[in-house]
Amino acid sequence: MSDLRQDALHYHERPQPGKLETGLIKPCDTQRDLSLAYSPGVAEPVREIQNHPDDVYRYTGKGNLVAVISNGSAVLGLGHTGALASKPVMEGKAMLFKRFANIDVFDIEVDCDDTDELVQTITNIAPTFGGINLEDIAAPQCFEVEKALKAKLDIPVFHDDQHGTAIVAAAGLLNALKLQGKTLQNASIVCVGAGAAGLSSMNLLIELGADPANILLVDSQGVVSTRRDNLNAYKQPFAQDTDKVTLADALQHADVFFGVSGKDILTPEMLLSMAEKPIVFAMANPDPEIDPKLAYHTRQDLIMATGRSDYPNQVNNVLGFPYLFRGALDVRASDINLPMQKAAVYALQKLAQSHVPKEVIKAYGLESLEFGPDYILPKPNDPRLIDVVPKAVSEAAAESGVARIKAHAEPEDFI
């Protein structure tokens, strides 16, 4: 076994299995404590919540508790592992919520492939939580599950594989376009990968100002065009009237390669065929669509991002989901809607253009760090993220009408 494999197994096994545990936040030492925590004292908040349901946020941890839920149908790059084998990933997601935004999480693995049953299961347990983060659910089921839950529930439901990737990548892409002297409105974009992340990213870019006519979507069968009769309902809106068939065809003179697909599908020849000052987001994990060393050797005028931490410009979802939920929970939002997602994009975009604190530079072993081709997104350990992004999200929630209290409000301060 490789060192990484053995180290990873040891990390998850020792000194105790897993990555999470629960803890107490109230005293439970005396008889009086027990009387208040459980019988008979616990009856009092029960009565209050029964009479005033919103008081659940006053007397329980619901307001800072998120469910990370998966059925294990699309786990990382491992495919359909099943619910049980998805648990290490869901525990890891919970760890990141707590580490970066102090949000409590229960990870829930549901052994269910039927869409209606999965939706009903999540609906039934939703009263426990202040928000629901869907994770590693295969497309197109993920679209159907999220849509159904959003219609049923009055708490935020967010599929991170769709929107988290879209938000962080969009922020980085806006900055890359700025540095390359291009605009989102005029950029020619080729998206390779028509699953959850690819489709959601393109939809968000269109909402941010991209011209749909300038987007070519490429799936495992080639360019998504009106000449094809095998497109599902989620791909059809992206079908272009074009005679381009292959990825190589699509990339001729393209400004942006946006990859959420697989290893080594972008060749040097394809990269050379792109427009001047190209932008390459090769986000397949763990191996990007083109090796960064090869890409930079092929084109010196490009800006590149990957999903990896060992190269500049990592598109890391941890820049998004903890802070989106923090902002949503802080104002008791009923949804994480498009205005909130766009607010997160612009907050991340602006933060990367700001002066970088010395502690961030030191944490990454660098001598300097400033906005430029190798720095288009904030670093995950930037302490400003927790102040900047949730605030922008909360403000957008209030302005768009889904916030139910003011940020950091007392229980009675409803909007």
N, C-alpha and C positions, 0 to 999 in steps of 0.2 A: 504493500500500500504506500502511496505517496505521503510525504510529510503533511500536506494539506488535508488529505483524507483522514489520516490518523488524528491530526490535531482537531479537526472538526468533530470527529466522533468523540474524542475525549472531552472537548468543550461541552458537548450536549449531554454527556453522561456523568461527569464528575464536577464537584463533589456530590451533587445530587442531580438526578435526571431532569432535563428540561431547562427552560429559561425564565420561568415565572413562578411566583408564589403569591398568596394573598396575605394581607397584613391588617392589623387592627388600627383604627384611628380614634377610638374612644376607649376610656379606661374600662377594664373588666376584671377588677381585683377584689372588690368588696361585695358584700351582700346587697348594698344599696346600688352599686353599679349593675349587678345582675338584674335587680328589680326594674331598673330604668331601661336596660338594654333589651330585656325580654319580658317575661311575664312578671308582674301585671302591667308595667309601664308602657310596653310597646303598643298596648291597645290604644293609647292616646293618639299617636300619629296615624294609626290605622283609621280611627274615627275621623280625624281631620281630612285625610286623603279621600275617604269615602264620600265625605260631604263636599270637599273642594279638591277635585282631582289634580289641579296644578300644584297643590301643596306637596305632591310627591317629590318635587324638586327641592323643597325646603327640608324635608325630613329623611330623604334617602340619597344614595349616591347616583341615582339615575342621570343627573345632569352632567356628570363627568365620566360616564361609562359608555363605551362603544363596543359593539359586537363586531369581531372580525370573523366573517363566515365564508366557508368554502365547501364545495362538494368534491374537491380534488380532481376536477375534470380537465384542468389545464395548469398544472403546477410548474412554475418557472419554465425551464426548457425541457422538462421531463415528461410532459404530456399528461395523460389520464392515469395518475398514480392511485386514485381512490381517496376517499375521505381520510382514512386513518393515516396514510403516509403523508398527507398534506399538513398534519399537525405541527411538525417542526417549523414549517414556513409560517403558519398562522401565529405560533408562539413568537417567532422572530418579528412579525409585523406588530404584535402587541408590545414587544420590547421597544420598538422604535417609537410607537405612540407615546409610551411612558417617558422614554429618554429625551425626546425632542419637544414634547408639548405637555407633559405631565397629565396625560389622559389615561384613565384606567381602562383595561380591556379584558373581556372574556373572549377567548378564541373558541369558536364553535365549528366543528366539522360535521357536516350533515351527509349521511350515507344515502344519497338520493340523486338519481339522474333525471327523474321526471320533473319537468318544469313547473307544472301546477302544484305538485306535491311540495316541491322545494319552496315555492312562493308561500304556500299555506303554512308550512313549518316555520318559516321566518316571521310571517305575520303573527303567528300564535305566540311567539316568544318576544316580540317587539316591545311590549310594555316594560320590560326590564331595562331598556336601554335609552340613552339620549341620542344615539345615532348608530347607523349600521354601515360598516365597510365590507363590501363584497370583494372577494379575492379569488383569483385563479379559477374562474368559472369559464368554460369554453364558449367561444362564439359559435352560433348566434344566440345560444341560450342565455348568455350574460345580458344581452340587450333586452330580452324578453323578461327576465327576472327583475332587472332594475326598473324597467318601465312599469311592471305590475306593482312592485312594492312602492314606488313613488306615488302611484295612484291610491294605494290603500292606506299608507301610513302618514303620520303628521310629524315624523322626525326625519332628519337627513338620511338619505340612502345614497351611497356613493360607491361605484365600482372603480377601484383604483387602477386596475389594469387598463381601463379605458381612459378615464379623465385625469388621473394622476400623471401618467406618461404624457398625455396631451398638454397639460398645463406647463409642466417643466420644460418639455421640448419646445413648446411655442415661445416661452420666454427666451430660451437660448437662441432660437431661430431668429427672433426679432432683433436680438443683439448682433448676431452674425450678419444678417442682412445690412444692418446699419454700418458695420465695419467694412463690408464689401461694397458699400455704395449702392445698394439695391433696396427695393421696397417690396413689401409683402404683396401689395396690389398688383405689381407687374412681374413678380417672380414666377418662373416656370418651375413647377414642383413635380417630382416623380416620387410617389409613395410606394414602396415595395413591402407588401404585407397588408392583407385586407381583413385582418382579424379585429379584435377589440381595440387594441392600441392604435392601429393604423386608421381605421374608420373614424374613431373618436377624434384623433389628432387632426385629420383633414376637416372634419366638421367644425372643430374649434378654430382652425386657421381661417376658414371661410367666415365665421362669425367675427373674427378679428380683422377681416378685410381682404383676404385672399380671393382672387377671381377663380370661381369654379372652372371656368374654361381653361385655366392655366394649370390644372391639376390632372395628372395621369396616374391612375391607380393600377398597380401591377400585382396580380395574385399568382398562385402556382401554375395557372394556365396561360399567363401572359397578360397583356394589357387589357384592362376592363373597357370594352368598347361596345357600341351598339350592334356590332356584327355578331356578338356572342349571344347564345340562347340559354346559357347555363348560369346566369347571375341570380343570386338571391335578392330579396327585397332591400337588403342593406347595401349591396354593391351597385344596384341599378341606378341610383341617383348620380353615381360617379362615371357612368358609361359615356364615353366620348365618341363622336362620329369621326373616327380616325382610321387610317390604314396601318398604323403602327401596331405591331403584334408582340414583339419581344421587349425585354428590358433594354437591350442594346438599342433598339429603335427608339424607345421612349427617352433615353438619356441624351440623345443627340441635341446639343445646344441647351440642355437643361441647366437651370441655375442651382437647383436644390435636389440632392438625393436624400430621401427620408426613409431610412430602413428600419423596419421592425419585423425582420424575417429570419434569415439564417446565415450561417457562416460562408464567407468567401464568394458570395454571388455577384459582388461588384468587382469587375476585373480592371486592371490598369488601362486596357484599351477603352473600356466604357468611360472611365474617369477622364481620360484624355479627350473624349468626344464631347464633354460637357462645356458649357460656356466659360468665358473668362471669369476668374475669381469665383469658383464654385464653392458650394457649401455641402458638406457630406455629414449627415447624421446617421452613423452606422451603429445602431443601438441593440442589435442582437446580442444576447448574453448566453454563455460567457464569451463566445467568439463573435466579433463583429463581422459585418458584411464584407469588409476589407480590412486587412491588418493596417493599423495606423502608420507603421513604419513604411510599408509599401505605398500607402496613399501619399504620404509626404514626399517620398522619393519620386513618385510619379508626377505630382503637381505641387509646386512650391507656392502657388497662389491660392491654395484652398484654406478654408476654415473647417475643422473637423471636430465632431463630438461623438462619444461612444457611451455605452452603458457601464463602462469599467472605471474603477477608481485609480488604476495605475497609468492612466493617460489623462491629459488635460480635458476639460470640458465634459465632465461626467454628467449625463442626464440621469439623475437619481431621484426617484419618486419621493424620497425622504424630504426633499425640498418642498414637497406639496402637501401630501395627505395629513401629516400631523397638524400643520398650521391651518389648513382648510377646516378641519374638524374643531380645532381650538377656537377659531373665529366663529364658527357656526354654534358651538356649544355656549360660548360666552354670551350670545344674545338669544339663546334658546331658539335657534332658527328651525323652521319646519322643513327646510330643504337646503341643499347646496345647489343653487341654481346657476344659470349661465352668467349673470352679472357677478356673482361671487367668484366663479372660476376665472372670468376675465380680470377681475380685480387682483387675484393671485398672480396671474401672468404678468400684469403690469408692475406689481410690487417686486417680483423676482427680477424682472428686466431692469428696473430702476436701481435695485440694490446692487446688481453686478456692476453698474456704472459708477457707483459711489466709492469713496475712499475706503480701502480695506483696513480694518483694525490690525494692529501689530500682533495681537495674540493669535489671530487667524493665520497670518503669514508664518509665525513661529511654529504653530501646530502642524503645519504642512512642510516644515523644514526648508522654507524658501527664504530668499533674501529680499524679494519684492513680489508684489502681486497687484496688477492693475488691469482695468478694462482693456481688452485687446484680444487678438486671435486665440490666445491660449487661456483666456479667462472671460467667458461669456455668461457664466452662471455662478451664483454664490456657492461657496463651499458649504457642505453640510454642517460643519461645526461652527459656522458663523453665528455668534450670539445675537446678532441683530435680527435674525429670521423670526424669532419668537415675538419680537415687538412689532415688526413691520408687516408681516404677511397676515397674521390673525386680525390686526386692526383694519387692514384694507378689506378683508373678507367680511368682518362684522359690519363695517360701514356700508358695504354693498348689500348686505342682507337687510339692513334697515332701510336703505333707499329703495330696494326692490320689493319691500313689503312682507318679507318672510321672517323678520326678527320679531320676537315676542316680548323681549325685555331689552333694556339698555345694557350695554357692555358693563360688566362688573357692578350690576345694579343690586339693590336690596330686593328681597322677594316680592315686595309689593309694587316695584317700579316697572309695571307693564307698559309696553308701547301701545 
